[in-house]
Amino acid sequence: MRKLVSVYQAKTELSKLLDEALEGNQIVITRHGIPIAEIKGLEKPRLELGALATEAKNWPELTPEFFDMGDEFDAWQQNLDQIEL
């Protein structure tokens, strides 16, 4: 859908007009009834799953030991318990 708006209307409703442009609407800004500019949404970038899957093959495997904080977490928790808020 094509929508004509004045410069004043574009300034006061810019956020709304941007949302409309992202939905695929064509927004034309006019000055004294003469078209001077257009707002249009950009295509959303597509996530290329094939490329991501290929990249993920190079990531290290996260074993349960990776998430084990051991004694360090217990010590940190004890220090937290001693702090009065």
BELKA-V361489 format. One record per run of one state. SS is the DSSP state (H for helix, E for strand, - for the rest). FROM is the first residue (numbers start at 1). TO is the last residue. If there is no record, write none. Layout:
ss = {SS	SS}
from = {FROM	FROM}
to = {TO	TO}
//
This chain:
ss = {-	E	H	-	H	-	E	-	E	-	H	-	H	-	H	-}
from = {1	2	7	13	14	23	26	32	34	40	49	57	64	68	70	83}
to = {1	6	12	13	22	25	31	33	39	48	56	63	67	69	82	85}
//
